[in-house]
Amino acid sequence: MPVLFARFKGQQQFLGSVPIPGLSLTIPEGAGDDALVTLNVPAPYAVMGSWTGGRGGVFNIAVDGTVLPDYAEFDYVQSMSSQNMPVRVPVTLVVAVPLKLKNQTVVALAGNCIIDTSASLSVLI
């Protein structure tokens, strides 16, 4: 069973739904099998602003440019005092991607959050 792995390490703010730098993998062709794709973001926190409507981080997986319907999301905690911010919320998203008779590119997306720790994308075939 091959395992593919990519890692992001740095600090970046993500607005909208944009690719996380370095979290892109190409899965090989196949037929009749699925690839198990896991996005792990252990300590993101929400970008807070009146325009977010209380919405926190949003995470998706795109395959060949198509965003899958599965997602992970958290809302920021409005009742926390500013002394306790930022509230970090771990996120893990796991999806099965059917293999096709061609290579496919898998990309991790993030929105409305800040990631300042490592994050990873892995594929198990």
BAFI-3210 file (N, C-alpha, C; in Angstrom, 3 decimals, decimal comma, padded with zeros to 6 digits):
// residues 125
n [1|2|3|4|5|6|7|8|9|10|11|12|13|14|15|16|17|18|19|20|21|22|23|24|25|26|27|28|29|30|31|32|33|34|35|36|37|38|39|40|41|42|43|44|45|46|47|48|49|50|51|52|53|54|55|56|57|58|59|60|61|62|63|64|65|66|67|68|69|70|71|72|73|74|75|76|77|78|79|80|81|82|83|84|85|86|87|88|89|90|91|92|93|94|95|96|97|98|99|100|101|102|103|104|105|106|107|108|109|110|111|112|113|114|115|116|117|118|119|120|121|122|123|124|125]
n.u [000,823|000,881|001,861|001,311|002,571|002,393|003,537|002,794|004,457|004,654|003,472|000,385|-002,362|-005,627|-008,056|-011,310|-011,606|-008,835|-005,875|-003,744|-000,425|001,900|000,397|-000,485|-000,992|-000,284|-002,235|-001,905|-003,057|-005,793|-008,253|-011,438|-010,742|-010,347|-008,768|-007,636|-007,876|-006,413|-006,639|-004,932|-004,995|-003,656|-003,792|-005,282|-006,593|-009,423|-009,982|-010,986|-013,660|-016,094|-017,241|-017,216|-019,328|-019,324|-018,352|-015,916|-012,847|-012,693|-012,407|-011,457|-011,241|-009,956|-010,246|-008,614|-009,342|-012,017|-014,025|-014,672|-017,761|-017,590|-016,521|-014,697|-015,285|-015,209|-016,677|-015,866|-015,360|-017,487|-018,014|-015,701|-013,215|-011,047|-008,598|-008,248|-008,005|-006,062|-008,546|-007,774|-008,571|-008,504|-008,468|-009,516|-009,955|-011,301|-011,530|-012,771|-011,476|-012,380|-010,342|-009,193|-008,725|-006,492|-003,960|-004,610|-004,939|-004,758|-005,756|-005,427|-007,616|-008,162|-009,980|-010,807|-009,116|-006,159|-003,120|-000,460|001,167|002,366|000,782|-000,826|-001,197|-002,254|-002,223|-003,512|-003,235]
n.v [-001,180|001,975|005,104|008,519|011,745|015,098|018,237|021,262|023,970|026,776|030,153|031,472|033,401|032,580|033,501|033,333|030,455|028,818|027,229|025,402|026,092|023,815|021,589|019,503|016,696|014,092|011,498|008,124|006,440|004,107|001,506|000,713|000,896|002,862|005,866|006,837|009,901|012,229|015,185|017,010|019,435|020,614|022,876|025,321|028,713|030,940|033,621|036,651|038,828|041,347|040,769|038,011|036,826|035,215|032,870|030,363|028,624|026,930|023,944|022,077|019,524|019,316|017,687|017,323|019,989|020,128|020,824|018,749|017,599|017,042|018,463|020,232|022,223|024,985|027,166|030,413|031,192|033,266|034,043|034,023|035,847|038,505|038,039|035,347|034,628|033,572|031,063|027,829|025,245|021,919|020,233|017,600|016,078|013,511|011,749|009,551|008,897|007,935|005,982|006,665|005,993|007,548|009,810|011,807|015,024|016,051|018,528|020,458|022,746|025,876|028,221|031,381|031,355|031,120|029,543|028,561|026,587|023,274|021,471|018,746|016,658|013,584|010,511|007,340|004,441]
n.w [000,000|-001,086|000,372|000,283|001,075|002,191|003,486|005,183|006,544|008,330|008,379|007,637|006,489|005,536|003,366|001,978|-000,097|-000,476|-001,866|000,352|000,759|-000,610|000,050|-001,867|-003,836|-006,194|-007,160|-008,217|-011,226|-011,321|-010,911|-009,711|-007,060|-004,052|-002,934|000,202|001,583|003,721|005,490|007,826|010,222|012,878|014,666|013,890|013,825|013,895|011,573|012,677|012,242|011,472|009,049|008,816|010,076|012,359|011,509|011,411|010,667|007,517|005,709|002,864|000,303|-002,925|-006,040|-008,967|-009,520|-008,807|-006,114|-003,424|-001,878|000,849|003,938|006,525|009,378|011,658|014,086|015,334|018,783|020,245|022,818|024,252|026,011|024,854|025,932|025,931|023,320|020,474|019,870|019,394|017,154|016,488|013,330|011,286|008,229|006,385|003,409|000,845|-002,288|-005,427|-007,537|-010,850|-014,376|-014,831|-013,674|-010,748|-009,297|-006,007|-003,792|-000,850|000,731|002,393|004,397|005,855|008,124|010,195|009,859|011,698|012,394|011,686|008,989|007,339|004,409|003,431|001,570|001,268|-000,515]
ca.u [000,000|001,664|001,417|001,834|002,508|002,884|003,456|002,898|004,987|004,847|002,357|-000,347|-003,787|-006,386|-009,369|-011,950|-011,206|-007,606|-004,978|-002,724|000,847|002,596|-000,503|-000,994|-000,404|-000,814|-002,490|-001,748|-004,253|-006,245|-009,652|-012,144|-010,257|-010,404|-007,628|-008,073|-007,191|-006,564|-006,101|-004,810|-004,561|-003,794|-003,983|-005,629|-007,561|-010,264|-009,826|-012,175|-014,046|-017,550|-017,666|-017,244|-020,601|-019,095|-017,836|-014,497|-012,114|-013,370|-011,390|-011,985|-010,333|-010,323|-009,631|-008,567|-010,021|-013,394|-014,086|-015,560|-018,802|-017,212|-015,730|-014,566|-015,489|-015,483|-017,043|-015,066|-016,092|-017,744|-018,118|-014,372|-012,653|-009,905|-007,413|-008,148|-007,899|-006,978|-008,990|-007,322|-009,486|-007,924|-009,345|-009,114|-010,942|-010,946|-012,434|-012,379|-011,476|-012,290|-009,245|-009,612|-007,701|-005,557|-003,503|-005,473|-004,286|-005,530|-005,288|-006,100|-008,049|-008,515|-010,579|-011,154|-008,334|-004,720|-002,355|000,914|001,841|002,385|-000,447|-000,412|-002,102|-001,718|-003,045|-003,259|-003,847]
ca.v [000,000|003,211|006,259|009,794|012,677|016,464|019,000|022,725|024,484|028,207|030,942|032,097|033,670|032,088|034,109|032,627|029,046|028,839|026,099|025,502|025,873|022,545|020,459|019,001|015,396|013,427|010,079|007,385|005,849|002,817|001,260|-000,124|001,129|004,229|006,392|007,475|011,189|012,819|016,519|017,227|020,780|020,414|024,025|026,580|029,557|031,688|035,038|037,244|040,115|041,475|040,213|036,549|036,356|034,180|031,659|030,115|027,982|025,994|023,133|021,219|018,802|019,397|016,672|017,831|021,276|020,057|020,752|017,679|018,122|016,862|019,570|020,372|023,633|025,350|028,559|030,968|031,281|034,678|034,317|034,071|037,190|038,685|037,512|033,914|034,408|032,858|029,721|026,890|024,114|020,933|019,811|016,479|015,762|012,257|011,445|008,491|009,380|006,814|006,059|006,659|005,517|008,648|010,441|012,882|015,933|016,320|019,771|020,871|024,136|026,456|029,543|032,104|030,901|031,303|028,348|028,943|025,350|022,386|020,833|017,693|015,979|012,250|009,642|005,912|003,751]
ca.w [000,000|-001,101|001,142|-000,188|002,203|001,965|004,733|005,211|007,798|008,165|008,892|006,547|006,665|004,393|003,201|000,871|-000,107|-001,272|-001,593|001,388|000,048|-000,412|000,312|-003,134|-004,169|-007,379|-006,898|-009,476|-011,820|-010,820|-011,230|-008,758|-005,701|-003,547|-002,185|001,438|001,660|005,060|005,750|009,262|010,604|014,321|015,556|013,238|014,525|012,971|011,298|013,274|011,695|011,368|007,766|008,838|010,624|013,357|010,876|011,624|009,591|006,620|005,046|001,804|-000,581|-004,340|-006,894|-010,340|-009,604|-008,331|-004,654|-002,965|-000,984|002,253|004,460|007,977|009,689|013,046|014,319|016,411|020,037|020,495|024,248|024,858|026,112|023,967|026,603|025,646|021,887|019,595|020,243|018,363|016,993|015,569|012,240|010,445|007,205|005,711|002,305|-000,086|-003,673|-006,369|-008,508|-012,247|-015,298|-015,058|-012,441|-010,262|-008,368|-004,797|-003,186|000,381|000,713|003,690|004,333|007,074|009,269|010,199|010,214|012,035|012,790|010,528|008,540|006,420|003,516|003,146|000,757|001,416|-001,657]
c.u [000,870|001,016|002,102|001,631|003,073|002,654|003,594|003,474|005,290|003,726|001,697|-001,795|-004,500|-007,766|-010,001|-011,605|-010,021|-006,729|-004,009|-001,397|001,496|001,690|-001,247|-000,256|-001,037|-000,989|-002,466|-003,077|-004,556|-007,700|-010,250|-011,696|-010,455|-009,068|-008,211|-007,229|-007,481|-005,876|-006,094|-004,232|-004,731|-004,097|-004,289|-006,493|-008,238|-009,778|-011,114|-012,431|-015,553|-018,069|-017,742|-018,550|-020,440|-018,538|-016,336|-013,868|-012,947|-012,291|-012,051|-010,849|-010,857|-009,564|-009,759|-009,410|-011,460|-013,396|-015,106|-016,590|-018,465|-016,345|-015,612|-014,646|-015,626|-015,858|-016,133|-015,956|-016,270|-017,745|-016,761|-013,901|-011,434|-008,609|-007,179|-008,022|-006,435|-007,330|-008,605|-008,229|-008,850|-008,953|-008,716|-010,264|-010,451|-011,988|-011,875|-012,523|-011,362|-011,140|-009,826|-008,473|-006,785|-005,099|-004,469|-004,694|-005,235|-004,914|-006,111|-006,401|-008,387|-009,129|-010,870|-010,395|-006,876|-004,097|-000,933|001,686|001,888|000,972|-000,006|-001,563|-001,496|-002,740|-002,591|-003,991|-003,854]
c.v [001,248|004,294|007,495|010,808|014,033|017,251|020,496|023,103|025,945|028,952|031,632|032,298|033,257|032,737|033,496|031,151|028,933|027,638|026,407|025,180|024,535|021,352|020,066|017,705|014,865|011,958|009,337|006,825|004,498|002,638|000,350|000,046|002,594|004,582|007,087|008,741|011,807|014,176|016,701|018,610|020,855|021,649|025,325|027,441|030,471|033,114|035,681|038,623|040,162|040,828|038,690|035,990|035,249|032,895|031,546|029,462|026,982|025,272|022,183|020,481|018,984|018,311|017,146|019,101|021,294|019,886|019,680|018,244|017,977|018,040|019,462|021,863|023,816|026,818|029,116|031,215|032,759|035,016|034,375|035,516|037,291|038,187|036,046|033,607|034,273|031,476|028,794|025,666|023,119|020,464|018,630|016,175|014,525|011,975|010,280|009,043|008,169|007,023|005,966|006,138|006,656|009,149|011,564|013,732|016,264|017,536|020,063|022,359|024,598|027,826|030,085|031,621|031,299|029,977|028,811|027,769|024,468|021,892|019,774|017,178|014,633|011,440|008,213|005,211|002,256]
c.w [000,000|-000,236|000,564|000,924|001,793|003,250|004,473|006,563|007,572|008,837|007,723|006,953|005,388|004,393|001,964|000,985|-001,055|-000,932|-000,457|000,707|000,416|-000,180|-000,955|-003,449|-005,453|-007,046|-008,235|-009,974|-011,197|-011,208|-010,172|-007,318|-005,332|-002,927|-000,954|001,630|003,023|005,103|007,265|009,514|012,124|015,160|014,807|014,161|013,526|012,779|011,799|012,682|011,551|010,083|007,771|009,396|011,643|012,802|011,101|010,418|008,816|005,820|004,058|001,123|-002,001|-005,094|-008,332|-010,507|-009,136|-006,815|-004,260|-001,988|000,505|002,695|005,971|008,270|011,191|013,106|015,391|017,617|020,385|021,982|024,944|024,945|025,199|024,611|026,248|024,159|021,499|020,155|019,098|018,351|016,028|014,539|011,520|009,503|006,469|004,640|001,492|-001,496|-004,592|-007,355|-009,918|-013,106|-015,741|-013,694|-012,062|-009,259|-007,225|-004,122|-001,936|000,316|002,129|003,469|005,716|008,302|009,114|010,618|010,477|012,632|011,548|010,222|007,526|005,575|003,215|002,366|000,970|000,286|-001,387]
res [m|p|v|l|f|a|r|f|k|g|q|q|q|f|l|g|s|v|p|i|p|g|l|s|l|t|i|p|e|g|a|g|d|d|a|l|v|t|l|n|v|p|a|p|y|a|v|m|g|s|w|t|g|g|r|g|g|v|f|n|i|a|v|d|g|t|v|l|p|d|y|a|e|f|d|y|v|q|s|m|s|s|q|n|m|p|v|r|v|p|v|t|l|v|v|a|v|p|l|k|l|k|n|q|t|v|v|a|l|a|g|n|c|i|i|d|t|s|a|s|l|s|v|l|i]
***
